Amino acid sequence: MSEFLDIALSFPPVVFSFGLILVVLYWLAVVIGALDVDVVDVGDPEVGIEAGGFWGAFGFGAVPFTVVLSLWITLGWIVTVLGTTWVRSADVFIPPAASGIAVLVAGLGVGMLGAKLLTRPLARLFDDAPATAHADLVGKVCVVRTGTVTLESGQAEVIDEEGAVILINVRRSPHEPEGVDDSLFVRHSKVVVFDYDELDQVFLVVPVSFPPDIAVLEA
């Protein structure tokens, strides 16, 4: 175990090791519903990346930036760990600086290539969601897939007009009647899409049925 940690924290694996820790923490947050898969958008000018520019040139435009980056870091870490292990066990002397740079370049290159190959089948999945008009999903029942749905985060699965199951970002409404139990928004709960927030680009949902003691005000 100590030898593995020594390799993981040496150059070049250490370049990816800390990134891998962030990747694990990020996906744990996604699982419990604290963050969305596309919390960072490839087309977001705030991160300086345009889907049609550098990122899109490699065929990653249709897949969320966080998914590709997670695969890239994970594969890069695996390649650099295996490469460093091989270099240390080789009988031929290789200058540490030269071997480290070579393994790092291999990690970056193989990581990008592997990420592209692995995300290719996912591109259609993420490309299907925008193809469905937002208005077409209003009124549809969906199933919560994150730990819960809040005012800030949440995701749910819904079946579109063509029968395809798509994952959408959902939120509770700030104008929701008082007294609605949080348990109505936990994983596997059924909710109804009643509106689309153009500003935040999320769907607003309510429980399939309100408890009888909740008064729903008519607009």
C-alpha positions in Angstrom: 0.0 0.0 0.0 2.8 2.4 0.9 4.5 1.7 -2.5 1.2 2.4 -4.3 0.8 5.7 -2.5 4.4 6.6 -3.2 3.8 6.1 -7.0 0.4 7.9 -6.9 2.0 10.9 -5.2 5.1 11.0 -7.4 5.5 12.8 -10.7 3.7 12.5 -13.0 0.7 10.5 -11.4 0.4 13.3 -8.8 -0.7 15.6 -11.6 -3.9 13.5 -11.9 -4.2 12.2 -8.4 -5.6 15.4 -6.8 -7.9 15.8 -9.8 -9.1 12.2 -9.3 -10.0 13.1 -5.7 -12.1 16.0 -7.0 -13.7 13.8 -9.6 -14.8 11.3 -6.9 -16.1 14.0 -4.6 -18.0 15.6 -7.5 -19.7 12.4 -8.6 -20.6 11.7 -5.0 -22.3 15.1 -4.9 -24.2 14.2 -8.1 -25.4 10.9 -6.6 -26.8 12.6 -3.5 -28.3 15.4 -5.6 -26.2 18.3 -4.5 -24.9 19.0 -8.0 -26.1 18.4 -11.6 -24.1 16.4 -14.2 -23.8 19.5 -16.3 -22.9 21.9 -13.5 -20.2 23.2 -15.9 -21.4 23.8 -19.5 -19.0 23.5 -22.4 -20.7 26.5 -23.9 -20.5 28.6 -20.8 -18.5 31.8 -21.6 -17.5 32.0 -17.9 -15.3 29.0 -18.2 -13.9 30.2 -21.5 -14.9 27.2 -23.6 -17.1 27.2 -26.6 -18.7 24.0 -27.9 -17.9 24.9 -31.5 -14.3 25.8 -30.8 -11.4 23.9 -29.2 -13.6 21.5 -27.3 -16.0 20.8 -30.1 -13.1 20.2 -32.5 -12.4 17.0 -30.6 -16.0 15.8 -30.8 -16.9 16.5 -27.2 -19.4 19.2 -27.9 -22.5 17.0 -27.3 -21.3 15.6 -24.0 -21.2 17.6 -20.7 -17.8 19.0 -19.9 -17.8 17.3 -16.5 -18.3 13.8 -17.9 -15.4 14.2 -20.4 -13.1 15.8 -17.8 -13.8 13.0 -15.3 -13.0 10.3 -17.9 -9.9 12.2 -19.0 -8.5 12.6 -15.5 -9.4 9.0 -14.5 -7.8 7.4 -17.7 -4.8 9.8 -17.4 -4.2 8.7 -13.8 -4.4 5.0 -14.7 -1.9 5.5 -17.6 0.6 7.5 -15.5 0.4 5.1 -12.5 1.0 2.1 -14.8 3.7 3.9 -16.7 5.5 5.0 -13.6 5.3 1.4 -12.2 6.8 0.0 -15.4 9.6 2.6 -15.5 10.6 1.8 -11.9 10.6 -1.9 -12.6 12.6 -1.6 -15.9 16.1 -3.0 -15.9 17.2 -0.2 -18.3 18.2 3.2 -16.7 15.9 6.0 -17.9 16.5 9.6 -16.7 13.7 10.5 -14.3 13.0 13.8 -15.9 12.7 12.2 -19.4 10.6 9.3 -18.2 8.3 11.5 -16.2 7.6 13.9 -19.1 7.1 10.9 -21.4 4.6 9.2 -19.1 2.8 12.5 -18.5 2.4 13.1 -22.3 1.2 9.5 -22.7 -1.3 10.1 -19.9 -2.7 13.2 -21.4 -2.9 11.8 -24.9 -4.3 8.4 -24.0 -6.7 10.0 -21.6 -8.1 12.3 -24.2 -8.3 9.5 -26.8 -9.9 7.1 -24.3 -12.4 9.8 -23.2 -13.4 10.5 -26.8 -14.0 6.8 -27.5 -16.0 6.3 -24.3 -18.1 9.4 -24.7 -19.0 8.6 -28.3 -21.9 6.3 -27.4 -23.0 8.9 -24.8 -23.2 11.7 -27.3 -26.6 10.5 -28.6 -28.0 10.3 -25.1 -27.1 13.9 -24.3 -28.1 15.1 -27.8 -31.6 13.8 -27.4 -32.6 16.1 -24.6 -32.4 19.4 -26.6 -34.2 17.8 -29.5 -37.4 17.8 -27.5 -39.1 21.1 -27.2 -39.4 22.4 -23.6 -43.1 22.9 -24.0 -43.5 19.2 -25.0 -42.4 18.1 -21.5 -44.7 20.4 -19.6 -47.4 18.3 -18.0 -45.4 15.1 -18.1 -44.8 12.9 -15.1 -41.1 12.2 -14.4 -39.2 10.1 -11.8 -36.7 11.7 -9.5 -33.2 10.3 -10.0 -31.1 12.4 -7.6 -31.2 12.1 -3.8 -33.8 14.8 -3.7 -35.1 17.9 -5.6 -34.6 21.3 -4.1 -34.7 24.9 -5.2 -31.1 24.6 -6.3 -30.6 21.1 -7.6 -32.2 17.9 -8.8 -32.6 15.7 -11.8 -35.4 13.4 -13.1 -36.1 11.0 -15.9 -39.0 11.7 -18.3 -40.3 10.0 -21.4 -40.5 12.3 -24.4 -42.9 12.2 -27.3 -40.9 9.7 -29.2 -40.7 7.3 -26.2 -37.1 8.0 -25.3 -36.1 8.3 -21.7 -34.2 11.5 -21.1 -32.6 13.1 -18.0 -33.6 16.6 -17.2 -32.6 19.2 -14.6 -35.5 19.9 -12.3 -36.2 22.3 -9.4 -38.9 22.9 -6.9 -40.8 26.2 -7.4 -40.1 29.1 -5.0 -43.9 29.7 -5.1 -44.7 26.2 -3.9 -47.6 26.0 -1.3 -46.3 25.9 2.3 -46.3 22.6 4.1 -45.2 20.4 1.1 -43.2 17.5 2.6 -39.7 17.1 1.3 -40.3 13.3 1.1 -42.4 13.9 -2.0 -39.3 14.9 -3.8 -36.9 12.1 -2.9 -35.3 9.6 -5.3 -37.9 7.5 -7.2 -40.7 9.9 -6.3 -43.0 10.9 -9.2 -43.3 14.6 -10.0 -45.0 16.6 -12.7 -43.3 19.2 -14.9 -45.5 22.3 -14.8 -43.1 25.0 -16.3 -39.7 25.7 -17.7 -37.4 28.4 -16.3 -35.7 30.0 -19.3 -33.3 32.0 -17.2 -31.8 29.0 -15.3 -32.7 26.5 -18.0 -34.4 24.0 -15.6 -37.8 22.5 -15.4 -40.0 23.3 -12.4 -41.9 20.4 -10.9 -44.5 19.6 -8.3 -45.6 16.3 -6.6 -48.0 14.2 -8.7 -50.6 14.8 -6.0 -50.6 17.2 -3.1 -51.6 16.0 0.4 -55.3 16.8 1.1 -54.3 19.3 3.8 -52.3 21.5 1.3 -54.3 24.4 -0.1 -53.3 25.1 -3.7 -54.1 28.7 -4.7 -55.6 29.2 -8.1 -53.7 31.7 -10.3 
